[in-house]
Amino acid sequence: MPDYSPYQQKIIKRYYENYGDIGAQRLAELATDLYLAEGKKLAAAWKRAEDTMRKMKIPENRINFIIDSKDPALLAKLVKELG
């Protein structure tokens, strides 16, 4: 891994410190996309939502329940709980 300047290190550190907020915002956007998407875009949006929830360390059983239901309202409810 290359050496980062102190400025770059601060940026990287702040990104990971705020990942919960960033992830919640991303999930909110994905919930909107899920209501509007069709076909391949719908499947891709669900995959991105699943990946984002895993990065946010949402419990696995909750992730599976939301993904298996394919209900954007459940994802929106999770976002509301996180906010």
MOPAC internal coordinates of N, CA, C and O (Angstrom, degrees):
PM7 1SCF
backbone

  N    0.0000 0     0.00 0     0.00 0    0    0    0
  C    1.4467 1     0.00 0     0.00 0    1    0    0
  C    1.5295 1   107.83 1     0.00 0    2    1    0
  O    1.2310 1   120.69 1   -44.50 1    3    2    1
  N    1.3200 1   116.29 1   135.50 1    3    2    1
  C    1.4662 1   118.57 1  -178.53 1    5    3    2
  C    1.5261 1   110.95 1   -69.68 1    6    5    3
  O    1.2310 1   121.84 1   -21.42 1    7    6    5
  N    1.3153 1   114.08 1   158.58 1    7    6    5
  C    1.4601 1   119.47 1   176.59 1    9    7    6
  C    1.5217 1   108.76 1   -77.18 1   10    9    7
  O    1.2310 1   120.77 1   -45.17 1   11   10    9
  N    1.3172 1   116.14 1   134.83 1   11   10    9
  C    1.4511 1   121.22 1   179.10 1   13   11   10
  C    1.5162 1   109.26 1  -104.14 1   14   13   11
  O    1.2310 1   121.13 1   -32.60 1   15   14   13
  N    1.3206 1   115.44 1   147.40 1   15   14   13
  C    1.4570 1   120.22 1   176.62 1   17   15   14
  C    1.5261 1   107.92 1   -69.14 1   18   17   15
  O    1.2310 1   120.08 1   -18.59 1   19   18   17
  N    1.3217 1   117.46 1   161.41 1   19   18   17
  C    1.4724 1   119.03 1   177.19 1   21   19   18
  C    1.5296 1   112.74 1   -56.56 1   22   21   19
  O    1.2310 1   120.15 1   143.72 1   23   22   21
  N    1.3308 1   117.32 1   -36.28 1   23   22   21
  C    1.4624 1   121.47 1   177.92 1   25   23   22
  C    1.5278 1   110.68 1   -62.76 1   26   25   23
  O    1.2310 1   120.48 1   133.49 1   27   26   25
  N    1.3335 1   116.69 1   -46.51 1   27   26   25
  C    1.4573 1   120.86 1   179.34 1   29   27   26
  C    1.5223 1   110.66 1   -64.44 1   30   29   27
  O    1.2310 1   120.27 1   141.83 1   31   30   29
  N    1.3227 1   117.09 1   -38.17 1   31   30   29
  C    1.4636 1   120.57 1   178.79 1   33   31   30
  C    1.5204 1   110.67 1   -62.03 1   34   33   31
  O    1.2310 1   120.00 1   140.25 1   35   34   33
  N    1.3214 1   117.60 1   -39.75 1   35   34   33
  C    1.4672 1   121.20 1   178.46 1   37   35   34
  C    1.5278 1   111.02 1   -64.61 1   38   37   35
  O    1.2310 1   120.84 1   138.84 1   39   38   37
  N    1.3334 1   115.99 1   -41.16 1   39   38   37
  C    1.4637 1   120.04 1   179.50 1   41   39   38
  C    1.5241 1   109.96 1   -63.01 1   42   41   39
  O    1.2310 1   120.51 1   134.13 1   43   42   41
  N    1.3220 1   116.63 1   -45.87 1   43   42   41
  C    1.4668 1   121.19 1   179.93 1   45   43   42
  C    1.5232 1   110.36 1   -63.03 1   46   45   43
  O    1.2310 1   120.33 1   137.06 1   47   46   45
  N    1.3226 1   116.98 1   -42.94 1   47   46   45
  C    1.4610 1   121.31 1   179.87 1   49   47   46
  C    1.5288 1   111.17 1   -62.05 1   50   49   47
  O    1.2310 1   120.17 1   135.30 1   51   50   49
  N    1.3394 1   117.28 1   -44.70 1   51   50   49
  C    1.4689 1   120.68 1   179.59 1   53   51   50
  C    1.5187 1   111.65 1   -65.22 1   54   53   51
  O    1.2310 1   120.43 1   143.78 1   55   54   53
  N    1.3348 1   116.79 1   -36.22 1   55   54   53
  C    1.4611 1   120.14 1   177.69 1   57   55   54
  C    1.5192 1   110.24 1   -58.90 1   58   57   55
  O    1.2310 1   120.16 1   130.68 1   59   58   57
  N    1.3164 1   117.30 1   -49.32 1   59   58   57
  C    1.4584 1   119.94 1  -177.42 1   61   59   58
  C    1.5233 1   112.61 1   -72.86 1   62   61   59
  O    1.2310 1   119.96 1   150.98 1   63   62   61
  N    1.3186 1   117.67 1   -29.02 1   63   62   61
  C    1.4597 1   120.17 1   175.54 1   65   63   62
  C    1.5255 1   111.11 1   -67.17 1   66   65   63
  O    1.2310 1   120.40 1   148.28 1   67   66   65
  N    1.3237 1   116.84 1   -31.72 1   67   66   65
  C    1.4622 1   121.72 1  -176.72 1   69   67   66
  C    1.5168 1   112.82 1  -103.71 1   70   69   67
  O    1.2310 1   119.63 1  -164.31 1   71   70   69
  N    1.3190 1   118.31 1    15.69 1   71   70   69
  C    1.4568 1   119.75 1  -175.72 1   73   71   70
  C    1.5301 1   112.13 1   -63.25 1   74   73   71
  O    1.2310 1   119.86 1   149.13 1   75   74   73
  N    1.3188 1   117.88 1   -30.87 1   75   74   73
  C    1.4629 1   120.10 1   177.84 1   77   75   74
  C    1.5213 1   111.45 1   -59.31 1   78   77   75
  O    1.2310 1   120.46 1   134.97 1   79   78   77
  N    1.3273 1   116.73 1   -45.03 1   79   78   77
  C    1.4625 1   121.32 1   178.67 1   81   79   78
  C    1.5254 1   111.23 1   -68.60 1   82   81   79
  O    1.2310 1   121.08 1   139.15 1   83   82   81
  N    1.3220 1   115.53 1   -40.85 1   83   82   81
  C    1.4648 1   120.21 1   179.26 1   85   83   82
  C    1.5255 1   109.79 1   -63.79 1   86   85   83
  O    1.2310 1   120.48 1   135.63 1   87   86   85
  N    1.3230 1   116.69 1   -44.37 1   87   86   85
  C    1.4595 1   121.26 1   179.30 1   89   87   86
  C    1.5151 1   112.44 1   -63.85 1   90   89   87
  O    1.2310 1   120.56 1   139.50 1   91   90   89
  N    1.3266 1   116.53 1   -40.50 1   91   90   89
  C    1.4693 1   120.28 1   178.84 1   93   91   90
  C    1.5267 1   110.26 1   -63.20 1   94   93   91
  O    1.2310 1   120.36 1   138.94 1   95   94   93
  N    1.3245 1   116.91 1   -41.06 1   95   94   93
  C    1.4654 1   120.59 1   177.58 1   97   95   94
  C    1.5243 1   110.29 1   -63.95 1   98   97   95
  O    1.2310 1   120.48 1   137.53 1   99   98   97
  N    1.3269 1   116.69 1   -42.47 1   99   98   97
  C    1.4659 1   120.87 1   179.53 1  101   99   98
  C    1.5265 1   110.22 1   -63.40 1  102  101   99
  O    1.2310 1   120.13 1   138.43 1  103  102  101
  N    1.3363 1   117.36 1   -41.57 1  103  102  101
  C    1.4727 1   120.04 1   178.42 1  105  103  102
  C    1.5236 1   111.46 1   -64.93 1  106  105  103
  O    1.2310 1   120.26 1   142.61 1  107  106  105
  N    1.3246 1   117.11 1   -37.39 1  107  106  105
  C    1.4615 1   119.97 1   177.78 1  109  107  106
  C    1.5261 1   110.75 1   -62.63 1  110  109  107
  O    1.2310 1   120.77 1   137.27 1  111  110  109
  N    1.3177 1   116.12 1   -42.73 1  111  110  109
  C    1.4660 1   119.80 1   177.86 1  113  111  110
  C    1.5253 1   110.92 1   -65.35 1  114  113  111
  O    1.2310 1   120.44 1   140.30 1  115  114  113
  N    1.3236 1   116.76 1   -39.70 1  115  114  113
  C    1.4633 1   120.28 1   179.35 1  117  115  114
  C    1.5284 1   111.43 1   -66.80 1  118  117  115
  O    1.2310 1   119.93 1   144.02 1  119  118  117
  N    1.3293 1   117.73 1   -35.98 1  119  118  117
  C    1.4660 1   120.28 1   178.04 1  121  119  118
  C    1.5246 1   109.48 1   -60.54 1  122  121  119
  O    1.2310 1   120.48 1   138.22 1  123  122  121
  N    1.3237 1   116.70 1   -41.78 1  123  122  121
  C    1.4587 1   120.48 1   176.84 1  125  123  122
  C    1.5263 1   110.68 1   -63.68 1  126  125  123
  O    1.2310 1   120.76 1   135.12 1  127  126  125
  N    1.3316 1   116.15 1   -44.88 1  127  126  125
  C    1.4612 1   120.48 1   179.27 1  129  127  126
  C    1.5218 1   111.68 1   -60.53 1  130  129  127
  O    1.2310 1   120.39 1   142.82 1  131  130  129
  N    1.3231 1   116.86 1   -37.18 1  131  130  129
  C    1.4611 1   120.39 1  -178.29 1  133  131  130
  C    1.5302 1   111.98 1   -65.46 1  134  133  131
  O    1.2310 1   120.45 1   145.85 1  135  134  133
  N    1.3187 1   116.75 1   -34.15 1  135  134  133
  C    1.4642 1   119.81 1   177.72 1  137  135  134
  C    1.5301 1   111.34 1   -67.07 1  138  137  135
  O    1.2310 1   120.65 1   150.19 1  139  138  137
  N    1.3397 1   116.36 1   -29.81 1  139  138  137
  C    1.4575 1   120.56 1  -173.12 1  141  139  138
  C    1.5213 1   114.31 1  -100.53 1  142  141  139
  O    1.2310 1   119.93 1   160.17 1  143  142  141
  N    1.3278 1   117.74 1   -19.83 1  143  142  141
  C    1.4646 1   121.35 1  -172.62 1  145  143  142
  C    1.5264 1   112.26 1   -80.10 1  146  145  143
  O    1.2310 1   122.22 1   -22.42 1  147  146  145
  N    1.3261 1   113.36 1   157.58 1  147  146  145
  C    1.4650 1   120.96 1   176.47 1  149  147  146
  C    1.5301 1   108.49 1  -140.10 1  150  149  147
  O    1.2310 1   120.65 1   -24.91 1  151  150  149
  N    1.3096 1   116.36 1   155.09 1  151  150  149
  C    1.4592 1   122.42 1   172.52 1  153  151  150
  C    1.5121 1   114.48 1    61.10 1  154  153  151
  O    1.2310 1   121.19 1    50.41 1  155  154  153
  N    1.3275 1   115.33 1  -129.59 1  155  154  153
  C    1.4676 1   120.89 1  -176.32 1  157  155  154
  C    1.5235 1   111.83 1   -64.68 1  158  157  155
  O    1.2310 1   120.04 1   145.11 1  159  158  157
  N    1.3149 1   117.53 1   -34.89 1  159  158  157
  C    1.4647 1   120.65 1   179.10 1  161  159  158
  C    1.5203 1   110.82 1   -65.38 1  162  161  159
  O    1.2310 1   120.45 1   145.87 1  163  162  161
  N    1.3219 1   116.75 1   -34.13 1  163  162  161
  C    1.4560 1   120.78 1   178.24 1  165  163  162
  C    1.5251 1   110.07 1   -65.86 1  166  165  163
  O    1.2310 1   120.24 1   134.04 1  167  166  165
  N    1.3215 1   117.14 1   -45.96 1  167  166  165
  C    1.4639 1   121.13 1   178.92 1  169  167  166
  C    1.5223 1   111.08 1   -62.76 1  170  169  167
  O    1.2310 1   120.33 1   139.44 1  171  170  169
  N    1.3227 1   116.98 1   -40.56 1  171  170  169
  C    1.4627 1   120.94 1   179.53 1  173  171  170
  C    1.5277 1   111.14 1   -66.25 1  174  173  171
  O    1.2310 1   120.37 1   141.57 1  175  174  173
  N    1.3283 1   116.91 1   -38.43 1  175  174  173
  C    1.4683 1   120.40 1   178.91 1  177  175  174
  C    1.5220 1   110.91 1   -65.86 1  178  177  175
  O    1.2310 1   120.00 1   139.87 1  179  178  177
  N    1.3357 1   117.60 1   -40.13 1  179  178  177
  C    1.4667 1   119.96 1   177.32 1  181  179  178
  C    1.5283 1   110.57 1   -64.30 1  182  181  179
  O    1.2310 1   120.10 1   142.05 1  183  182  181
  N    1.3233 1   117.42 1   -37.95 1  183  182  181
  C    1.4692 1   121.18 1   178.83 1  185  183  182
  C    1.5235 1   110.16 1   -64.87 1  186  185  183
  O    1.2310 1   120.21 1   137.04 1  187  186  185
  N    1.3403 1   117.21 1   -42.96 1  187  186  185
  C    1.4733 1   120.42 1   178.25 1  189  187  186
  C    1.5271 1   110.62 1   -64.71 1  190  189  187
  O    1.2310 1   120.31 1   141.03 1  191  190  189
  N    1.3240 1   117.02 1   -38.97 1  191  190  189
  C    1.4700 1   120.26 1   178.14 1  193  191  190
  C    1.5309 1   110.16 1   -63.26 1  194  193  191
  O    1.2310 1   120.72 1   136.59 1  195  194  193
  N    1.3255 1   116.24 1   -43.41 1  195  194  193
  C    1.4655 1   120.28 1   179.13 1  197  195  194
  C    1.5267 1   110.67 1   -62.00 1  198  197  195
  O    1.2310 1   120.34 1   134.52 1  199  198  197
  N    1.3137 1   116.96 1   -45.48 1  199  198  197
  C    1.4667 1   120.70 1   179.75 1  201  199  198
  C    1.5248 1   111.55 1   -62.42 1  202  201  199
  O    1.2310 1   120.61 1   138.22 1  203  202  201
  N    1.3134 1   116.44 1   -41.78 1  203  202  201
  C    1.4617 1   120.82 1  -179.91 1  205  203  202
  C    1.5246 1   110.86 1   -64.94 1  206  205  203
  O    1.2310 1   120.06 1   136.77 1  207  206  205
  N    1.3303 1   117.48 1   -43.23 1  207  206  205
  C    1.4651 1   120.24 1   179.17 1  209  207  206
  C    1.5279 1   110.79 1   -62.76 1  210  209  207
  O    1.2310 1   120.28 1   141.41 1  211  210  209
  N    1.3317 1   117.08 1   -38.59 1  211  210  209
  C    1.4675 1   120.05 1   178.51 1  213  211  210
  C    1.5277 1   110.72 1   -64.95 1  214  213  211
  O    1.2310 1   120.16 1   137.96 1  215  214  213
  N    1.3283 1   117.30 1   -42.04 1  215  214  213
  C    1.4620 1   120.62 1   178.65 1  217  215  214
  C    1.5248 1   111.14 1   -63.93 1  218  217  215
  O    1.2310 1   120.72 1   149.83 1  219  218  217
  N    1.3332 1   116.24 1   -30.17 1  219  218  217
  C    1.4640 1   121.01 1   179.38 1  221  219  218
  C    1.5207 1   111.87 1   -82.88 1  222  221  219
  O    1.2310 1   120.72 1   177.35 1  223  222  221
  N    1.3316 1   116.23 1    -2.65 1  223  222  221
  C    1.4664 1   122.77 1   179.08 1  225  223  222
  C    1.5317 1   112.34 1    62.61 1  226  225  223
  O    1.2310 1   120.79 1  -140.31 1  227  226  225
  N    1.3350 1   116.10 1    39.69 1  227  226  225
  C    1.4649 1   121.94 1   171.41 1  229  227  226
  C    1.5278 1   105.96 1   -69.68 1  230  229  227
  O    1.2310 1   119.12 1   -38.96 1  231  230  229
  N    1.3402 1   119.28 1   141.04 1  231  230  229
  C    1.4661 1   120.11 1  -179.66 1  233  231  230
  C    1.5308 1   112.27 1   -53.62 1  234  233  231
  O    1.2310 1   121.25 1   -41.96 1  235  234  233
  N    1.3166 1   115.21 1   138.04 1  235  234  233
  C    1.4663 1   122.44 1  -174.09 1  237  235  234
  C    1.5278 1   112.25 1   -57.52 1  238  237  235
  O    1.2310 1   120.52 1   139.18 1  239  238  237
  N    1.3428 1   116.61 1   -40.82 1  239  238  237
  C    1.4637 1   118.56 1  -179.28 1  241  239  238
  C    1.5332 1   111.22 1   -64.67 1  242  241  239
  O    1.2310 1   119.95 1   145.83 1  243  242  241
  N    1.3192 1   117.71 1   -34.17 1  243  242  241
  C    1.4752 1   121.64 1   177.84 1  245  243  242
  C    1.5334 1   110.22 1   -68.96 1  246  245  243
  O    1.2310 1   120.85 1   137.80 1  247  246  245
  N    1.3237 1   115.97 1   -42.20 1  247  246  245
  C    1.4642 1   120.26 1   178.00 1  249  247  246
  C    1.5249 1   109.78 1   -59.88 1  250  249  247
  O    1.2310 1   120.82 1   131.14 1  251  250  249
  N    1.3280 1   116.03 1   -48.86 1  251  250  249
  C    1.4620 1   120.35 1  -178.10 1  253  251  250
  C    1.5265 1   111.47 1   -61.43 1  254  253  251
  O    1.2310 1   120.33 1   139.85 1  255  254  253
  N    1.3276 1   116.98 1   -40.15 1  255  254  253
  C    1.4589 1   120.72 1   179.95 1  257  255  254
  C    1.5310 1   110.80 1   -62.48 1  258  257  255
  O    1.2310 1   120.55 1   134.42 1  259  258  257
  N    1.3297 1   116.55 1   -45.58 1  259  258  257
  C    1.4652 1   120.55 1  -179.02 1  261  259  258
  C    1.5255 1   110.78 1   -66.80 1  262  261  259
  O    1.2310 1   120.29 1   135.24 1  263  262  261
  N    1.3234 1   117.05 1   -44.76 1  263  262  261
  C    1.4664 1   120.84 1  -177.78 1  265  263  262
  C    1.5287 1   110.57 1   -67.33 1  266  265  263
  O    1.2310 1   119.90 1   137.38 1  267  266  265
  N    1.3280 1   117.79 1   -42.62 1  267  266  265
  C    1.4648 1   120.85 1  -179.30 1  269  267  266
  C    1.5272 1   112.18 1   -66.11 1  270  269  267
  O    1.2310 1   120.58 1   147.27 1  271  270  269
  N    1.3294 1   116.49 1   -32.73 1  271  270  269
  C    1.4712 1   119.34 1  -178.82 1  273  271  270
  C    1.5261 1   111.88 1   -75.15 1  274  273  271
  O    1.2310 1   120.38 1   153.41 1  275  274  273
  N    1.3279 1   116.89 1   -26.59 1  275  274  273
  C    1.4751 1   121.81 1  -177.10 1  277  275  274
  C    1.5335 1   111.42 1    54.55 1  278  277  275
  O    1.2310 1   121.15 1  -142.68 1  279  278  277
  N    1.3296 1   115.40 1    37.32 1  279  278  277
  C    1.4601 1   121.21 1  -178.87 1  281  279  278
  C    1.5349 1   109.01 1  -111.43 1  282  281  279
  O    1.2310 1   119.86 1   -70.19 1  283  282  281
  N    1.3346 1   117.88 1   109.81 1  283  282  281
  C    1.4642 1   119.98 1   179.87 1  285  283  282
  C    1.5263 1   113.10 1   -60.90 1  286  285  283
  O    1.2310 1   119.73 1   155.85 1  287  286  285
  N    1.3147 1   118.11 1   -24.15 1  287  286  285
  C    1.4636 1   120.95 1   178.95 1  289  287  286
  C    1.5271 1   111.08 1   -64.35 1  290  289  287
  O    1.2310 1   120.19 1   145.22 1  291  290  289
  N    1.3301 1   117.24 1   -34.78 1  291  290  289
  C    1.4680 1   120.21 1   177.66 1  293  291  290
  C    1.5238 1   110.70 1   -68.11 1  294  293  291
  O    1.2310 1   120.40 1   142.21 1  295  294  293
  N    1.3161 1   116.84 1   -37.79 1  295  294  293
  C    1.4556 1   120.28 1   176.94 1  297  295  294
  C    1.5203 1   109.72 1   -66.65 1  298  297  295
  O    1.2310 1   120.19 1   138.86 1  299  298  297
  N    1.3172 1   117.24 1   -41.14 1  299  298  297
  C    1.4657 1   121.10 1   177.40 1  301  299  298
  C    1.5264 1   110.72 1   -63.28 1  302  301  299
  O    1.2310 1   119.77 1   142.90 1  303  302  301
  N    1.3216 1   118.05 1   -37.10 1  303  302  301
  C    1.4669 1   121.66 1   177.54 1  305  303  302
  C    1.5272 1   110.33 1   -64.40 1  306  305  303
  O    1.2310 1   120.25 1   138.94 1  307  306  305
  N    1.3307 1   117.12 1   -41.06 1  307  306  305
  C    1.4714 1   121.26 1   177.35 1  309  307  306
  C    1.5238 1   110.14 1   -61.61 1  310  309  307
  O    1.2310 1   120.80 1   136.62 1  311  310  309
  N    1.3230 1   116.07 1   -43.38 1  311  310  309
  C    1.4721 1   119.98 1   179.19 1  313  311  310
  C    1.5287 1   110.45 1   -60.48 1  314  313  311
  O    1.2310 1   121.02 1   137.85 1  315  314  313
  N    1.3327 1   115.66 1   -42.15 1  315  314  313
  C    1.4698 1   120.11 1   178.90 1  317  315  314
  C    1.5274 1   110.92 1   -61.87 1  318  317  315
  O    1.2310 1   120.40 1   140.08 1  319  318  317
  N    1.3382 1   116.84 1   -39.92 1  319  318  317
  C    1.4631 1   121.09 1   178.82 1  321  319  318
  C    1.5277 1   110.94 1   -66.31 1  322  321  319
  O    1.2310 1   120.31 1   143.22 1  323  322  321
  N    1.3211 1   117.01 1   -36.78 1  323  322  321
  C    1.4598 1   120.96 1  -179.06 1  325  323  322
  C    1.5238 1   111.57 1   -71.65 1  326  325  323
  O    1.2310 1   120.87 1   149.24 1  327  326  325
  N    1.3334 1   115.93 1   -30.76 1  327  326  325
  C    1.4814 1   120.90 1  -175.59 1  329  327  326
  C    1.4499 1   111.40 1   -79.78 1  330  329  327
  O    1.2310 1   120.10 1   180.00 1  331  330  329

